[in-house]
């Protein structure tokens, strides 16, 4: 058997150069691969960062120097949708269990939820108003403490740790003025002049809104429940509260955002009280009756008959389109400014007492008006609240006009559509 040669293999310079080239190529390929992986990871990281951080920080609006970020606004949109769905389900429950007809309200909520841009715009407007209100409240030293927000939540859940509150405000009672001899002559059928008329007013005699009313709260905030004895302990309330919050977590709605909505609602109410504290509690009111007719020809003929001595009350009963007041001889009772359509109001507040005015045209037809009285009267609780709300709405509308507001159109591409309504 032949013996193998033990002569070592000679590595030439050429061979070494080739090995070096291969090592360099390997390092280059490895470097390219690592760089590619880094680039891919960077792109993925940037995409995640942009989607979950940078985009959320982009402004959708600026109000008087305060930025509303996309993230804040989107969370509020989701909360608004959740609130609308809760209201929808409550209406549906009442309709199914008690037979109430809420079909119109259900359709309106469903339509709103199916139009994301409408919800998005509503929330943007609400957040704009909140900033304006917060800035005005800060100027006036008005604040809302965390304890006040806690109390509002407790009351909404029927938890009253200090016992159920009792009403401390009672309606102001007052009598309508006693009829004068002139009024008794004009309206002899009224034997109890201190009682307010009970006629149901026809829509033709009610006011036509002249301005858009601001929402009473930033989002549909639950009404305070009817006060009843505290049904459970603080631990019981806390448990119910935590369960309630859990319902919002799947939609990335935080407790902080929910509390901010309730806090803004309390701040709005405090500011409204401050701005309207000097609202007069009396106003000039008119007592009038009318006959509503379809055409000018009918109205002219009726007016001529009345001037010849025809009985106003009887004609109202037989001829007036406003059947609610017509049943009471056309009597509309006492009313202040803003309660009637503008044409009607202008005539009622300018006609001499007792005079039967010439027909006045409005969108509802032709009114023949007779003023029975005019004087300063106290506002009832409902009227006073309406006056305060209108004064606050007027202030807010003016504040919007003065505010520096910039809206960025990117919000239209970022509108959340969740949570969605599950229609049965």
Helices and strands as residue ranges (DSSP letters): H 13-49, I 50-54, H 55-57, E 59-63, E 66-69, H 70-98, H 103-113, H 116-139, H 146-156, H 181-186, G 203-205, H 234-249, H 255-275, E 282-293, H 296-307, H 312-319, H 323-326, E 331-335, H 342-348, E 360-362, E 365-378, H 381-402, E 405-407, G 409-413
